[in-house]
Amino acid sequence: MTARNRLPPWHEEIRLANGRQVLIRPVRPADAEPLRAAFALLEPDEVRKRYLYAKTELSPETAHRLTQPNPKSEFVLVAAEPYTPGDALVGAVARAAVLPGTRQAEFHILVSHYVAGMGLGRHMLRRLVRWAKGKRLERIFGDVLEDNEPMLALAKSLSFEQQPVDTPGMVRVSLELKRPVVDSTPNIRLG
């Protein structure tokens, strides 16, 4: 009998529509420098849609915090090349963090233009929702620029609702976790 090659929890190998193989996995401390290097490859508009301004680099402190989440209240996934953490280029990051004193988590997703439009953001957002449900949270939400149409369409297709926020140009997308997620778009084959 042959042993099956099983991946650890929260690890998935996926072949994208363009043929690239990526490994979706929890972030590791060794990913700090590859994240900083990959940040330099992002286009200014990609950065603006995530950080609200044209940030030119990911600081070592921010990379350190992102790659060492508190397992009780944070969850960070990366979509990276299927190499050893620290050597693998990271193409996407998805993070959810429980707001202190609440049963809510805020999420953020950043997908590089190199792998955008291939269903990776959808896949990672679904994993964040699954993690939040496993934590028995009541709600997951994210603040999105009004002109970030791909993210707003993705959120809507997964039954997230939109609400206004105090920040001009922003909209909040949120999903109540007490009801099942309904995906209103056809499944996109990743590979």
Backbone bond lengths (Angstrom), bond angles and torsions (degrees), N, CA, C in turn:
res aa  C-N    CA-C-N  psi(-1)  N-CA   C-N-CA  omega(-1)  CA-C   N-CA-C  phi
1 M - - - 1.453 - - 1.523 108.61 -
2 T 1.302 117.01 133.86 1.458 120.87 -179.32 1.522 110.11 -91.35
3 A 1.305 114.46 145.55 1.468 119.90 178.17 1.523 108.65 -78.63
4 R 1.309 117.09 137.79 1.467 121.57 177.85 1.518 109.25 -81.27
5 N 1.295 114.82 142.98 1.455 121.02 177.95 1.526 108.10 -85.41
6 R 1.313 116.53 91.29 1.462 121.42 -176.90 1.524 110.13 -94.54
7 L 1.310 113.99 141.78 1.451 120.32 177.27 1.521 109.12 -91.49
8 P 1.323 117.23 151.86 1.470 120.33 176.11 1.528 110.71 -64.38
9 P 1.339 116.93 167.25 1.470 119.68 177.96 1.528 111.82 -55.03
10 W 1.325 114.73 144.76 1.461 124.88 178.31 1.524 112.81 65.54
11 H 1.314 118.37 17.20 1.462 122.66 175.68 1.520 108.92 -108.34
12 E 1.323 116.73 133.24 1.466 121.46 177.95 1.518 109.36 -143.87
13 E 1.300 116.35 132.74 1.459 120.70 171.85 1.521 108.08 -95.06
14 I 1.335 115.87 130.08 1.460 120.95 -176.87 1.525 108.92 -133.77
15 R 1.312 114.89 138.60 1.466 119.92 172.07 1.530 106.51 -102.01
16 L 1.322 115.51 119.90 1.457 121.19 -179.08 1.527 110.59 -76.45
17 A 1.304 115.89 166.51 1.462 121.74 -178.33 1.529 112.34 -58.97
18 N 1.338 118.00 -26.25 1.470 120.57 179.48 1.524 112.11 -87.07
19 G 1.339 116.67 4.63 1.462 120.88 178.06 1.519 114.69 93.38
20 R 1.318 117.60 -10.91 1.475 120.09 179.17 1.521 110.15 -68.90
21 Q 1.299 115.31 138.19 1.456 121.76 175.12 1.520 107.39 -96.98
22 V 1.335 117.39 128.56 1.462 121.55 176.58 1.519 109.16 -127.54
23 L 1.291 114.29 153.80 1.451 121.71 175.17 1.516 107.28 -112.63
24 I 1.318 116.38 118.37 1.463 120.72 174.21 1.517 105.72 -92.26
25 R 1.326 115.00 125.29 1.460 120.11 -174.43 1.520 109.98 -156.75
26 P 1.339 116.24 163.19 1.463 118.34 173.86 1.537 110.42 -62.48
27 V 1.301 115.86 146.66 1.457 121.30 178.92 1.531 109.31 -64.44
28 R 1.311 116.54 151.96 1.462 123.12 177.88 1.535 108.93 -124.43
29 P 1.342 117.87 153.86 1.469 119.15 176.97 1.530 112.83 -55.09
30 A 1.327 117.16 -32.66 1.467 120.80 -179.83 1.529 112.57 -67.29
31 D 1.328 117.56 -12.77 1.467 121.08 179.69 1.528 112.77 -78.90
32 A 1.316 119.07 -6.78 1.466 121.22 -175.06 1.527 111.97 -57.24
33 E 1.305 118.43 -51.79 1.463 120.51 -178.13 1.526 112.40 -69.19
34 P 1.345 119.50 -43.64 1.474 117.53 174.83 1.529 112.99 -59.98
35 L 1.336 118.24 -34.89 1.466 120.46 175.97 1.524 110.81 -63.34
36 R 1.317 116.24 -43.39 1.462 120.12 179.07 1.523 110.48 -63.66
37 A 1.328 116.80 -40.57 1.472 120.60 179.54 1.525 110.78 -67.64
38 A 1.333 117.29 -41.17 1.462 121.07 -179.58 1.523 111.13 -67.65
39 F 1.323 116.98 -30.40 1.461 121.15 -179.96 1.529 110.60 -59.39
40 A 1.321 116.09 -36.91 1.459 120.54 -179.88 1.531 111.93 -66.39
41 L 1.334 117.67 -20.53 1.463 121.92 -179.70 1.525 112.75 -85.23
42 L 1.330 117.02 -9.48 1.463 120.62 -178.40 1.521 110.73 -74.46
43 E 1.323 115.01 147.66 1.452 120.43 175.74 1.526 109.35 -79.11
44 P 1.332 118.12 151.08 1.472 120.66 -178.46 1.528 113.45 -53.37
45 D 1.339 118.25 -37.79 1.463 120.50 -178.92 1.532 111.20 -68.33
46 E 1.335 117.92 -34.54 1.465 120.91 176.67 1.524 110.06 -62.17
47 V 1.319 115.93 -44.00 1.464 121.07 -179.70 1.520 110.16 -67.00
48 R 1.334 116.79 -43.06 1.476 120.86 -179.36 1.527 111.12 -60.74
49 K 1.322 116.96 -39.83 1.464 119.99 -178.80 1.520 112.05 -67.93
50 R 1.305 117.69 -22.96 1.460 120.03 179.18 1.530 111.88 -97.02
51 Y 1.333 117.46 -42.28 1.468 121.67 -174.53 1.522 114.17 -104.92
52 L 1.331 117.90 -4.25 1.470 125.06 178.41 1.518 113.74 74.62
53 Y 1.306 118.21 -2.69 1.459 121.16 174.38 1.522 107.75 -151.48
54 A 1.320 116.45 164.56 1.458 121.42 -175.61 1.526 110.58 -80.16
55 K 1.281 116.04 83.61 1.463 122.95 177.00 1.531 107.86 -78.58
56 T 1.321 118.04 134.99 1.462 119.85 -174.19 1.522 114.22 -95.39
57 E 1.327 116.86 -19.18 1.466 118.35 179.18 1.524 110.69 -150.80
58 L 1.302 114.88 158.67 1.459 122.31 174.33 1.525 106.01 -96.23
59 S 1.308 117.42 117.67 1.466 120.27 -175.61 1.526 110.89 -66.70
60 P 1.320 117.47 154.53 1.470 119.86 176.44 1.533 112.18 -57.38
61 E 1.335 116.61 -36.21 1.472 120.41 179.87 1.528 111.01 -66.18
62 T 1.326 117.21 -43.79 1.458 121.13 179.06 1.520 110.37 -65.20
63 A 1.323 117.38 -43.15 1.464 121.45 178.17 1.522 110.57 -61.74
64 H 1.322 116.78 -40.61 1.467 121.06 178.24 1.533 110.78 -62.02
65 R 1.338 116.90 -47.86 1.473 120.60 179.73 1.525 111.37 -62.04
66 L 1.336 116.60 -41.90 1.458 121.24 -178.14 1.526 112.12 -66.52
67 T 1.319 116.73 -34.88 1.470 120.24 -175.60 1.526 113.54 -90.83
68 Q 1.325 116.92 0.23 1.460 120.09 177.18 1.534 109.74 -132.88
69 P 1.344 115.86 64.23 1.468 119.28 -177.41 1.524 112.22 -69.51
70 N 1.322 115.59 154.15 1.462 121.59 174.29 1.534 107.03 -75.80
71 P 1.330 119.20 114.41 1.466 120.48 -175.28 1.530 114.18 -63.04
72 K 1.317 117.78 -18.24 1.465 120.36 179.08 1.523 112.43 -79.00
73 S 1.341 116.49 -26.04 1.459 118.19 -173.40 1.525 115.18 -133.88
74 E 1.322 118.37 -2.53 1.461 120.81 -178.06 1.517 110.73 -134.54
75 F 1.325 114.49 152.51 1.454 121.29 177.09 1.516 107.38 -143.17
76 V 1.317 116.89 124.22 1.460 121.41 -179.03 1.520 108.83 -129.43
77 L 1.326 115.23 124.38 1.460 122.27 175.91 1.523 109.04 -112.40
78 V 1.322 115.26 147.67 1.454 120.50 171.79 1.524 108.53 -123.90
79 A 1.309 115.33 152.92 1.464 121.80 168.70 1.515 104.54 -110.72
80 A 1.323 115.48 111.64 1.462 120.80 -172.70 1.519 110.78 -130.57
81 E 1.313 114.31 166.14 1.452 118.99 171.88 1.524 107.88 -59.19
82 P 1.321 117.92 151.41 1.467 119.75 -177.25 1.534 112.81 -79.68
83 Y 1.325 115.36 54.18 1.457 121.85 177.46 1.522 109.20 -118.35
84 T 1.297 116.53 179.24 1.456 122.55 179.58 1.534 110.24 -62.64
85 P 1.360 117.79 135.47 1.466 118.92 174.54 1.533 109.89 -52.85
86 G 1.295 116.12 136.00 1.460 121.55 -175.69 1.520 111.00 102.73
87 D 1.340 116.23 -29.13 1.465 121.39 176.98 1.521 111.76 -106.02
88 A 1.326 116.80 -20.65 1.463 121.81 -174.00 1.523 111.26 -84.53
89 L 1.334 116.33 132.67 1.456 121.74 173.43 1.520 108.40 -70.92
90 V 1.308 117.12 134.74 1.462 122.91 -178.77 1.518 108.52 -99.96
91 G 1.347 116.57 125.77 1.452 121.09 -177.92 1.515 114.48 -103.58
92 A 1.336 117.34 -15.94 1.464 120.90 -179.61 1.528 109.39 -156.26
93 V 1.326 115.21 149.45 1.465 122.23 177.77 1.521 107.79 -135.01
94 A 1.309 116.23 135.80 1.470 121.96 175.87 1.526 107.44 -131.17
95 R 1.330 115.88 131.89 1.469 120.19 -176.36 1.518 109.72 -135.05
96 A 1.317 115.81 139.18 1.466 122.09 170.68 1.521 106.90 -129.01
97 A 1.330 115.86 139.26 1.462 120.83 179.67 1.522 109.05 -138.48
98 V 1.313 115.15 131.31 1.462 121.02 178.18 1.523 108.64 -72.48
99 L 1.330 116.26 130.87 1.456 120.08 175.60 1.524 108.27 -74.50
100 P 1.330 117.94 129.51 1.467 120.86 -177.10 1.524 112.12 -53.81
101 G 1.312 115.90 134.96 1.465 122.07 176.77 1.510 114.54 76.78
102 T 1.342 118.08 10.30 1.466 120.86 -179.24 1.527 110.21 -129.52
103 R 1.307 115.50 175.27 1.472 123.01 172.90 1.530 108.12 -111.67
104 Q 1.349 115.61 37.30 1.453 122.31 -178.30 1.522 110.11 -125.86
105 A 1.331 115.56 148.80 1.460 120.96 175.03 1.514 109.52 -125.20
106 E 1.319 115.18 141.35 1.458 121.29 174.07 1.524 107.62 -99.56
107 F 1.341 116.32 137.81 1.459 118.89 179.80 1.520 111.09 -118.02
108 H 1.331 114.67 157.38 1.458 123.75 174.13 1.520 107.21 -142.11
109 I 1.309 116.51 140.38 1.463 121.71 176.66 1.518 108.17 -134.91
110 L 1.312 115.87 136.19 1.454 121.65 174.74 1.524 107.36 -132.74
111 V 1.332 115.91 118.01 1.460 122.14 179.77 1.522 107.81 -118.04
112 S 1.316 116.37 124.95 1.458 121.49 179.14 1.521 111.13 -64.83
113 H 1.319 116.38 149.65 1.463 120.80 178.62 1.524 112.06 -61.57
114 Y 1.323 117.80 -19.98 1.467 120.96 178.61 1.524 112.16 -66.12
115 V 1.322 117.16 -27.15 1.469 120.76 -178.06 1.528 112.03 -126.10
116 A 1.331 117.08 11.47 1.469 121.04 179.90 1.528 110.53 -71.72
117 G 1.327 114.85 152.36 1.455 120.78 175.68 1.518 114.64 78.03
118 M 1.325 116.97 14.64 1.468 120.83 -178.11 1.523 112.66 -116.31
119 G 1.330 117.16 13.16 1.448 120.81 177.94 1.515 114.86 89.05
120 L 1.327 117.38 2.53 1.458 120.67 -177.18 1.528 111.93 -69.84
121 G 1.334 117.69 -41.33 1.464 120.62 177.72 1.519 111.21 -61.29
122 R 1.334 116.96 -42.84 1.469 122.24 177.21 1.525 110.38 -59.75
123 H 1.309 115.57 -47.76 1.460 120.54 -178.09 1.534 110.73 -60.74
124 M 1.316 116.07 -44.98 1.464 119.78 -178.09 1.525 111.68 -70.30
125 L 1.337 117.75 -38.04 1.464 119.65 177.62 1.529 110.13 -64.19
126 R 1.304 117.38 -39.43 1.468 120.02 176.56 1.534 110.86 -60.47
127 R 1.321 117.14 -38.11 1.469 120.26 178.57 1.529 110.63 -67.18
128 L 1.324 117.41 -38.53 1.467 119.76 177.17 1.525 110.33 -63.63
129 V 1.330 116.82 -41.31 1.465 120.71 177.71 1.526 109.60 -62.65
130 R 1.315 117.11 -43.05 1.476 120.73 179.02 1.529 110.79 -61.17
131 W 1.330 116.98 -42.30 1.463 120.67 177.65 1.530 110.33 -62.30
132 A 1.338 116.92 -45.47 1.470 121.31 -179.31 1.529 110.91 -61.59
133 K 1.324 116.29 -40.95 1.474 119.37 177.27 1.526 110.43 -64.61
134 G 1.327 117.09 -39.32 1.463 121.03 177.29 1.516 112.61 -62.91
135 K 1.311 116.55 -28.72 1.473 122.39 176.48 1.528 111.45 -84.33
136 R 1.335 116.28 -0.04 1.464 123.85 -178.04 1.531 112.50 58.15
137 L 1.328 114.34 40.09 1.454 119.33 176.70 1.520 109.30 -79.70
138 E 1.313 116.00 159.13 1.462 121.29 -178.72 1.521 112.72 -91.87
139 R 1.352 116.48 -25.30 1.462 119.11 -172.42 1.509 109.88 -156.99
140 I 1.339 115.08 146.31 1.463 121.63 171.69 1.527 106.44 -127.98
141 F 1.331 116.74 137.83 1.460 120.19 -176.19 1.517 110.58 -146.72
142 G 1.322 114.25 162.23 1.456 121.35 174.32 1.504 109.62 -150.11
143 D 1.317 117.09 148.75 1.456 122.41 176.24 1.526 107.99 -97.29
144 V 1.329 115.25 130.03 1.460 122.39 -171.91 1.520 108.90 -129.39
145 L 1.314 116.83 141.74 1.469 119.86 174.33 1.521 109.54 -63.58
146 E 1.314 116.30 140.83 1.466 121.25 -179.52 1.519 112.86 -58.46
147 D 1.334 117.25 -28.13 1.469 119.87 -178.83 1.534 113.09 -91.90
148 N 1.309 117.53 5.22 1.471 120.91 177.09 1.534 108.07 -87.02
149 E 1.315 114.65 69.92 1.465 120.98 -174.89 1.526 114.04 -58.27
150 P 1.345 120.01 -40.56 1.469 118.08 178.97 1.530 112.74 -60.25
151 M 1.340 117.22 -41.66 1.464 119.60 -179.58 1.523 110.99 -69.65
152 L 1.319 117.43 -40.17 1.464 120.18 178.68 1.528 110.73 -64.67
153 A 1.336 117.08 -40.26 1.465 120.07 177.78 1.523 111.29 -66.32
154 L 1.316 116.97 -40.22 1.460 120.99 177.40 1.522 110.16 -61.30
155 A 1.317 116.75 -49.08 1.465 120.43 -179.58 1.531 110.96 -59.92
156 K 1.313 116.75 -44.39 1.470 120.45 179.79 1.527 110.63 -61.80
157 S 1.325 117.56 -40.90 1.465 120.76 -178.42 1.526 112.24 -66.44
158 L 1.332 116.49 -20.27 1.473 121.09 177.75 1.531 111.74 -101.91
159 S 1.323 116.67 18.64 1.469 124.43 176.00 1.520 114.71 72.63
160 F 1.325 118.23 18.08 1.461 120.11 172.77 1.529 107.23 -72.18
161 E 1.313 115.70 143.58 1.458 121.34 177.32 1.517 109.38 -103.13
162 Q 1.325 116.07 151.75 1.454 121.46 179.89 1.520 111.38 -102.17
163 Q 1.335 115.76 138.13 1.450 122.43 174.44 1.523 108.44 -135.41
164 P 1.327 116.80 149.00 1.467 119.07 176.11 1.533 110.29 -71.10
165 V 1.329 115.64 155.42 1.466 121.95 174.42 1.524 107.73 -127.92
166 D 1.327 115.62 169.76 1.460 120.66 -177.32 1.527 113.46 -70.50
167 T 1.333 117.56 -22.31 1.458 121.25 -177.86 1.524 110.12 -80.08
168 P 1.324 118.31 120.69 1.471 120.53 179.38 1.531 111.07 -58.98
169 G 1.332 115.54 139.70 1.453 120.99 178.11 1.516 114.63 83.12
170 M 1.347 116.95 2.32 1.458 121.28 -177.88 1.521 110.18 -116.32
171 V 1.311 115.62 155.07 1.457 122.86 173.41 1.527 107.12 -138.19
172 R 1.307 116.88 145.00 1.467 121.41 177.72 1.519 108.89 -98.13
173 V 1.325 115.82 130.37 1.460 121.18 172.40 1.518 106.99 -108.45
174 S 1.337 116.54 131.45 1.458 119.30 -176.86 1.518 110.29 -141.18
175 L 1.308 113.92 151.99 1.452 121.50 179.44 1.518 108.40 -129.50
176 E 1.327 115.19 122.32 1.459 120.74 173.72 1.527 106.23 -76.37
177 L 1.322 117.17 127.70 1.463 120.88 -172.69 1.514 113.95 -89.94
178 K 1.309 117.23 1.64 1.458 120.48 178.63 1.519 111.60 -77.98
179 R 1.331 116.93 -17.92 1.463 119.45 179.78 1.530 108.56 -112.63
180 P 1.329 117.99 158.18 1.461 119.74 -178.05 1.522 112.12 -70.29
181 V 1.338 115.67 149.44 1.458 121.43 176.44 1.515 108.13 -76.93
182 V 1.324 115.90 129.72 1.458 121.47 177.82 1.511 107.13 -112.23
183 D 1.309 115.98 121.07 1.465 121.29 178.68 1.511 107.17 -94.37
184 S 1.343 116.70 110.72 1.456 120.61 -174.01 1.530 113.46 -89.41
185 T 1.333 117.69 5.82 1.458 119.91 176.57 1.508 109.41 -113.83
186 P 1.325 116.69 155.97 1.462 118.51 177.97 1.522 110.11 -64.70
187 N 1.321 115.92 151.25 1.466 119.45 177.99 1.523 109.68 -61.77
188 I 1.315 114.97 135.78 1.453 121.23 177.13 1.521 107.19 -99.52
189 R 1.306 115.68 125.26 1.458 119.09 178.50 1.511 108.66 -73.60
190 L 1.313 115.74 128.19 1.462 120.11 179.03 1.520 110.85 -83.19
191 G 1.249 118.70 -19.79 1.466 118.26 -177.63 1.486 112.12 -161.15
